[in-house]
Amino acid sequence: MSEQRNSFLEQVKAQIKSKEAKVFVSAELHHHLNEVKSYWLQKGISKDQAEAKAVTQMGNPISIGQSLNRIHRPKVDWMTLILFAAALLLGFLPLLSQGYMSGNHFPMYKAIFVVLGGVLALGMMFIDYRKMANKGWIFYLLGTLLLLFLTRYFNTLVEGQAVLKIGSLKIEGLMAIPFFLMAWAGFFQSNRFKMWQFLLLFVLSSYFFLQFSLTTLFIYVAMTFTMIWWSKLNKKKIAIVLGAGFALVVTWGIIGWMTVAYYQKQRLLSFINPYNSEEYFGLSKVHQLFMDAGWFGKHLFVDQMIPQANTNFVFLSFTYYYGWLFATILFLVLSLVVVRVMFIAKRIDDSYTKLLLVGVIIIYTIQLVGHVGMIVGFFPMTNMSLPFISYGLMPVLLNAFLIGIVLSIYRRKDLFATNTLQVNQQ
C-alpha cells in the first residue's frame, strides 16, 4: 500500500466512530481506489502516477469520512426494543391475576428471567452476527452435543418431555433450536453446500429432537424447511425434499401416536371431539372459560382453577381474568414483533442475513400462533409457550436470543450498502 493511499484511508477512518464501519469502509475504499487506478493504468501512465491520481480523484478525505460516518453509523432498533420491553412487562400480569405477586418466589424468579432475557438480547445486539456466517459446522456440532447431553443425562420428565433439572433451572431440547438456526443459515448461504449433506444432517438432528417434545420437533422442522426454501439450493430439488420430508413427518406422526402417553392422545382426541372427551381440562372446558371472559374479564383472584395458568394455558388465564380487550392488545403487541422483523427483512439483500430473519420469524410465529390457536380452538392442546408471557427461563431466553439477532442485524443493516461512493472517472 502506498504512503499516499495509507494516509488518505487513515484520515477517512479518523472521522468514523464505529469500529465495524471502519473495517467495511476501508475495504470499500480500497475497491474504489483499485477501480480508479486500473482506469488510469489503461491510459498508459505508470503505477505510481495512477495511484496518485486515484487518491486525488477520491476527493477530500475528511468530508468523505464525515459523510460515510453518517451513512454507516450503527443504529438501534428502538421499535423492536419497545415491543420487546412491553412483552416482557406484560408477562407479569398472569402472575398478578393468580395472586403470585406478593409473598411468593414466582415474581422474583420472573424478574430474574426478564433481566437475563434483556441482557441476552442487548448483548447479542453488540455482537457482529456476520462473523458466524462461516461457522455452520460449529453451531451444528454444539446443537447436536446439547441434544445428546440432555438425552443422556436428563433427570426428570415434564409432560412426557425429557428435561435436565438443576435446582429450579430446567434445560430442555428447545434450547438447541438457536444453534441449529445459526447452523442452517450458515449452510444454506453457501454455494458449496449439497443436498445430500442437508438430508444427512437433517435426518440425524431430527432423530435427536424426536427424543424430546413433538412440539419442539415441529418448530425445528418448520424452521428448517422454510429456511431451505430461501436458500441457494435448486428449487426443484428442494420441492422433492419437502415432499419426502412431509412423508417422513407423517410416518413419524404414526409412530409417535403409537408411542406417546395416554394423556397426550387424549389432548388430540379432545380437539377432534371436544364435547365427548375424557380429558380433565379439555378443549370444551378451555372454550367455555374463554367465552365466559367477556370484554373486561373476571375479577382478579376469582375462584377458578386453571391448570398451568402461567405456562401452557397462560393466554387463557390472561383472557379469563383481563378480558377479550386486553387479550387482543396482548396479541397485537406480540404480533407487531413479527411485522417489525418482516419489515427489516424486506430491506436486506444479504442471503445469510435474510435466512436468519426467516428462521427468526418462523420460530417466533409458530409459538405465538400455536399457543393462541390452541386456546381459541384452532389447534390441539400442546405444550407450546407464549413468547415472553409464559413463565420459565428457557422460553424467555430462546425468544430473547431471537430478538437479539434482529437487533444485531438492524444495528449493521447500513453496512450492507454498496457503491456508497460515487467516483468520477473522467
N, C-alpha and C positions, 0 to 999 in steps of 0.2 A: 504494500500500500504506500503510495507516495505521501510525502510530508504534507503537501498541499491538500490532498484528499482527507488525510487524517485530521488536519486542523479544521477543515470545513465540517466534518462529521462531529467533532468534539464540540464545536460552537453550536451546532444544531441541537445535539443531545443535552447540552447545558440548559436549554430552555424547556426541556421536557421533564416533568416531575415523576411520572410513572416509570419504574424500572423495566416493567414488561413492555411498555410503549417504546422505550429507548432501544431495546433489542429489535423490536419489529421495525421501527423507523430506520435503524441502521441498515438492516437488510434491504429495506425498500429503497433507501438512497443509493446503496451500492448497486442495486439493479438498474436504477435510472442513470447513474453515472456511467456504468458499463455500456448501456444503450447509446448514450450520447458519445462516449469515447469511440465506440465502434463506428458510429456515423462519421466522425471526423477521420478516423483511420482510412475509411473508404475513399475519402477525399485526397489521400496520398500524403498526409502530413505525418510526422514522427509520433511515436508513442507518448513522449513527454509533452509535446505540443497538444496532442489530442486530450491527454489527461488534464492539462491546464485549461483548455477551452471548455471541457466538460464541467469542471468545477466552477469556472467563471460563469458559465451559462446557467447554472442552477440558481444563481441569484444570491441575495443576502441571507447568510446562514442564520442570523438572529431572527429575522422576520419569518423565515421558513420554520424554524424551531418553535416560535410562538404560535404559528398557525397550526402546526402538527400537534402541539400540546393541547390546543382546544379540541381538535378533532379526535385525538386518541386518549383523552382523559378518561380514566376508569369511572364508570357510572354505578350508582347504587339504585337498584330497582325498588324504589320506595313503595310502589303499589303492591308488589309481592310481599314486601316486609310488613306492610299494614295488614294485608289479608292473613298472613301467617300469624301475626300477633293477635289479631282478632279471633282466629280459630283457636289458638292456644288458650286464650282467656275464656272463650265460650265453653271450653272443656271443663271448667269448674262448676258450671250451672247444674249438671246432673248430680254432682256431689251435694250441692245445696238443696236440691229437691228431695234427696234421700236423707237429709238431716246429718250429713257427714262432715259439715264444715266446722263443727265445734267439738272439742274433746275427743278427737279421733285421729288416727295416723294417716287416714286417706288424704286429707288436704295437704299434709306435709309432704307425703310422697308425690302427690300430684304436682306440687310446686317444684320439687326436685326434678321431676320428669320434664316439666316445662323449661326450667333453666338449662338442663342438659340438652334438650332439643334446640333451644335458642343458641346455645354455644356451638353446637354441631353445625347448624345452618350458617351462622355467621363465620365460623371457622372455614367452612367449605367455600364461602364467598371469596376468601383471600387466597385460596389455593388455585393455582393455574391448572385447570382440568385438562388442558390441551397436552400437558406433559404425560398424561395417562393414555393417550391415543394408541401408542405402540406397546402397551403393557397388557394386552388382552390375555395372553397366556398366564401371566402372573395372577390376574384377578380370577381367571377361571380356576386355577390351582387353589387359590385361597378359598374360594367359594366351595369347591369340592371337599377340601380338607375340613372346612367348618361342618359341612353336612356329615362327613364321615365321623368326625369327632362327636357330634350330637347323637348320631346313630349308635355309636359305641358306648358313650358314657351318659346317656340320658338317665335320669333317676326318678322321673315321675311322668304320669300321663294326665293331660288336661283335655277332657272331652275326646279321648282316644288319640291325642296328639302327643308324640314324644317330646319332652321338654327337659332341659337341664336346669335344675333349680339350685341356685346358690344363695342361701338366705332368702331374701324377698325378691331376688332377681331371677327372672325366668328367661332363658335363652332358647329360642325356637328356630325352626327351619326358615321362617320368614326372613331372618336376618342375613341369610345367604343371598337374597334377591339383589341387593345393591352390588355385590361382587359380580354377579352374572350380568347385570345391566352394563357395568363398565366393560366386562369381557366381550359381550356380543357387539357392543358399539365399536370396540377396537377391531374385532374380527371383520365385521361387515363393511367397515370403511376401507378395507384393504383389497386391492385388486388381486392379490395373491391367494386370498382365502378361497378354498374349493368347497364344492357342495358335499363331497364325501367327508370332509373334515367336519362340516356342520352336522351332518347326520350322526356321525360317531359321537361327537361331543354332546349333542342334544339328547340322544338316547341315554347316554351314560348319566348325565346330570338329571334328566327326568326320572330315571330309576331311583336316584338318591332322594329326590323330592317326594317320590311316591311313598317313601318310608314315613313321611310326616303327614301333614294335613292335605286333603284333596283340594281345599281352598287355596293353599299356598301353591300347590301344583298347577292349579288353574291360572293363577296370577302369572306364574312363571311361563307357562305355555303361551298364554295370550301375549305377554310381553315379547317373547322371542319371535313368535310368528309375525307379529306386527312389525317388529324391527327388521326382520329379514325381507319383508316386502319393500322396505325403504332402502335396502342395501344395494350394493353394486352387482349382486349376483343376477344371473339371467332370469327374467321374469317367468319364462316358460318352465324352467327347472323349479323355480320357487312354487309355481302353481301345482306341479306334480308333488313336491314335497309337502305342501299344505294339505293336499288331498290324502296323501299317505299318513300325514300327521293326524288328520281328522279320524281316519280309520283306526289309528293306534289309540287315540283318546277314547273312542267308542269301546275298543277292546278292553282298555284299562278300566272303563266305567263298568263293564260287565263283570270283570274280575273283582273290582272294588265292591260291587253290590253283593258279591258272594262272601266277601271277607270283612266288611265293615260291621261295627257293633249294631245291636238291635235298635238302640235309641237313634242312631244315625239313619237307619232305614225308616224309622217312624217319622222323622223330620220330612223326608221326601214324600212319604205316603200322606202326611198331613197337608202337603202342598197340593197333591193330586186330588185328595178328597178331604178338605179341611173340616167338614162337619160330621165326618164319620171316622175320626181319628182317635186312637188310644193315647196319644201323647199328652202329657200333663199340661204343657204350655204350648199348644199347637197353633197353627195359623188362624183358626177360628177365634181363639182367645186373644191373639195379637190384634186381629182385625177389630174385635169388639172394643178393646181398650183404645185403639187408635181412633175409632169413630166416636167414642164417648168423650174424647178430649175436648171437642168443640174448638172455637176460635181462640179462647183465652185459657183453656186448660182447667185442671182441678186445683184445689187448694194445696199448697205445699204440705208435705208430711201426711197427706191423706192415707188412710189405712188401706192401701192396695199393694199387694206383694207382686212385684215384677222381678222375676229371676234374672240374674246377670244384668241388672239395670244400668251398670256402669261400663259394661263391655259389649256383649253380643246384642243386647237389646237397648242400647243407650239412646238410639233415636226414638224408640217407642217411649221410654221413660221421659225423655225430653219433651216429646209431643204431648204426652198424657198430663204432665204437670204444668207445662207452659203454653200449650195450645197450638193449634194449627198455624196461627200467625207467626209466632216465634220460631216454630219448626221450619216454616217457609223461609224466614230470614236466615236461619242457620244454613239451610240447604243452598241458598243463594250465595252466601259468603264462601262456602266450601266450593261451590261450582265456579265462582269467579276466579279461583286459583287456576282451574283448568283453562278457562278462557284467556287468562293472562299468559299462561305458558304457550298456548296456541298462537297468540299474537306475537310473542317473541320468536317462536319457531318460524313464522312466515317471513321474518326479516333476516333469517340466517340462511346462507347458501352452503356453508361448510358441511360436508357429508357426516363427519364424525359428530359434530355438534347437533345436527338435526336428528341423528339416530338417538343420541342421549335424550333429547327433548321428547321424541316419540315414545321412548321407553318410560320416561317420567309420566307422561300423560296417561299411558295405558295402566301403569301400576296404580296411580292415584285414582283414576276414573273407575277402575274395577272395584276398588274398595268403597268409594263413595256410592256408586250406582248399585253395587251388590248389596251393601248394607241397607240403604234406604229402600231399594226394591224388595228386599226380604221383608221389611216391616210393612210396606203397603200391599204386599201380597203378589208381587210380580215374580219372585224367585223363592226357591225352597229355603228353609231355615239352615243357615250355615254359621260358622264362627268367624265371619267377616267383620273386621273392625271398621269403625267410622273414623276417618282421618282426623287426628288431633283431639277428638272428642272422647273416644273410648279410653277407659282407664288402662294404664300399663305402659311400661318404659319402652318395650320393643316396638310397638306400633308408632309411638311418638318419634323414636329415633329413626325409624325407616322413612317416615314422611318428612322429617326434618332434613334428612340426607337428600331427599328429592328436591326440597326447597333450596338447599344449599347448592346443588348442581345448577338450578335455574339462576340463582343469584350470581354464581361464578360465571356462567355464560353471559348474562346480561352485563356484568362488570367489564367484560372483554369483547363485547359484541362489535365495537368500533375498530378492533384490531383486525377484523376480517376484511376491512376496506382495502381495496386495491386501486392503484392508479390515482392516489390522492394528490400526487404531484403532477402537474401539467408542465412538461418541458418543451420549450420552443426549440425545435431542431432546425432552425433556419440559419 
